[in-house]
Amino acid sequence: MSLHSLLGPLLHPAITLGGTPTTWAEVLGFATGVVNVWLVVRQHIANWPIGIANVVLLGLIFVDGGLYADAGLQVVYVVLQVWGWWEWLYGGRERTERVVQRTSGTEWAGLAVAGIAATGLLTWALSAWTDSTVPFWDALTTAISLAATYGQSRKLLESWWLWISADLIYIPLYAYKHLYLTSALYVVFLALCVAGLLAWRKDYAERQAAAVPVTS
């Protein structure tokens, strides 16, 4: 059985939203996406395998919708998901579980330079080589999402701010591309990201407080 015959049915309509057919891939992407982010908020290691399933489904949706940078991003995500899985398990001191930490100034500078460069390069590539109707926005969200995934893999508290920024662009972008269920999914993502920011901030503060020696 070929890969196309196996995955092709996922692009068949499952339901209709706003008069637009919604594929099985989009429905399943919605479900796995919500579970994935909820598990990240709770710092549960199972978020990584669920996340891999989610990015495969979203990749199919984006290819079908002409969002080529986002589709290519899903391939990178699979690699980052595997790396993040390992980092959460063994990325701490002496190969222990990684804990929530703050983003250093050096990391912020590196992410900013990489993000600007990636946005410019992808905008040019999408404009020159594809029929994308939203090359800049596709490129920008791709760059922000990559930076956020890097931060999430290292349990950087500020990675939630990057996800929130990306979601605020993704919501209208996917609605514009008639991916209504995916747009709704990112509204849910936005709420979960705010919850994640608060939960990780609380965890970080509690660890910092526990590390301060008590003086009489």
N, C-alpha and C positions, 0 to 999 in steps of 0.2 A: 504493500500500500504506500503510495507516494505521500510526501508531506502536504502537498496541495489538497489531495483527496481527504486527508485527515483533518486539516485545519479549515478547509473551505466551508464546511457547514456552519462554522462559527460566525461567518459573515452573512448567513441567511437571516432574514427578519424574524425577530422573536415577538416584539410588540410594536405598537405605533404610538408615538408621542408627538402631539402637535401636528398631526398629519404626516409625520416623517417616520419611515420604518426604522426601528432600532434593532441592531443585530444581537445575536446571542453573545458575541464577544464583548459588546458594550455592556450588556446586562451582567455577565459574569465578571467583567472588569470592574463594574460598580461594586459588586459584592466583595470581591477579593481586595479591592482598594480600601474599602471601609474597614474591613477586618485587619488589614495590614497596618494602617495608620493607628488604629486603636491599640494594636499590640506594641507599636513603637512608643506610643504615649506611656504605656505601662512598662516599657523597657523589657518586654518579653522576647526571648530569643527566637520564638516561632515566627516573628514578623518577617524574617529573612526568606524562608521557603515560600511563605504566602506571597511575599513581595516579588519573588521570581515568577510565580504564576501570573501575578497581576501585570508585570511589564510585558510578558509575552502576549497577553490578551490586548493590552493597550497598543502594542506595536502593530498588531493586525488592524486595529481600529484606525490608527493614524495613517497607515499606508492606504487604506481604503478611502480616507478622508482627504488625502493629499497633503498631510502635515509631515513632510519627509524628514525634517530635522528631528521632530519629536519621535518619529518612527526609528530613526537611526539611534536616537538617544536611548531607546529601550534596549538595544544591543549592549551599549555601554553600561546600562543599569544592571544587566545580568552579571557582568564582571564585577561591578561595584557591590552588588548584593552579596556575592560570594566573599569578596574581600571584607565587607562589613560584618558578615556572619563570623568570620575568623577574628576580626578585631574585637567584637563584643565579647567573644569567649576568651581570647588570649592576648588582647592588646593592652592590658593594664600592666602594672609593675610586676616583674618576675612572671610574666605570662599568666596573670590572673585576669578575671573579668574586668573590662573597662568600665569606669564610672563617669558620671557627668562632669564636664569641665568647661571652663570658659575659653573663648577663642583668643589667641594671642594676637598682638599687633602685627607680628610677622605673617601669621596665617591670614589675617584680614587683607594685608597688602598683597599677598600672593593671590588670594581669591579675586580681589578687585582687578588686578592686572590680567589674570587668566580669563575672567569673565568678560572684560572689555574686548580682549583679543578674540575670544571665541565668538562673541556676538558679531563683531565686524566680519570675521572670516566666514561664518555661517550665512550671514545676510548676503554677502557677495556670492557665495557658492549657490545658495538657493535661488537668487535672482538670475544667475548666469546659466544654471544647469537644470533647473526644474520649472514646473508650471505653478509653483506655489503662489497663492494670491496674498499671502501674509508673510513674506520672507523675514522682515525685521522682527515681528512679534514672535514668530516661530523660533528664530535664532535667539532672541533675548530670553524667552522662557526656557529654552534648552540650556543656555549658559547658567542661568540662576539655579535651575534644577540640579545641574551637575555639581555646582558649588554646595547646594544644600545637602545633596547625597553624600558628598565628601564629609561635611560636618556631622551628618547623622551617623555615618560609619565610625567617626571618632568620638561620638557622644558629646559634641560641642553644643552647649546650650543655645547659642545664637543661630544654630542651623534652623531653628523654628522660625526666626524672623525671615530667613531666606525663603522658606517654604510658604510663609504667609504672603510675601511679596509676589512669588510666582503664582500662587492661587488667585490673587486679585487680578492678574492678567489672564490666566487660563479661563476663568469663568466666562467673561464676555467673548473671548477668542473662540471657545468651543461652541458657544451659542451661535456665533456668526457663521461657523462651519456646519451648523445644523446638527451638531452632536449634543442634543439636548440632555440626554441622560448623563453623559460625561460631564457636561457643564454643571448639572445638579450634583454630581459626585464631588466636584471640586468645591462646591458650597459646603458640603459635608466635611471635606478635607480641611477647609478653612476653619471651621468650628473646632475640629479635632486638633488642628495645629495650635490654636489658641490654648486649648486644654493641655496640649503637650508642653507648650512653653511654660505654663503655670506649674505643671507637675514636675518638670525637670528643674525649674527654678527652685521649687520647694525642696526637692531632693538634694540639690547642690548646697543650698543654705543649711540644711540639716547636717550634711557631711562636714561642711566648714565649721559649724558650731561644735560638732563632736570632736573635731581635731584641735580645737583651742583648749589648752590646758587650764584647768580650774585652779585659781589661786585663792588663798585664804586671806 
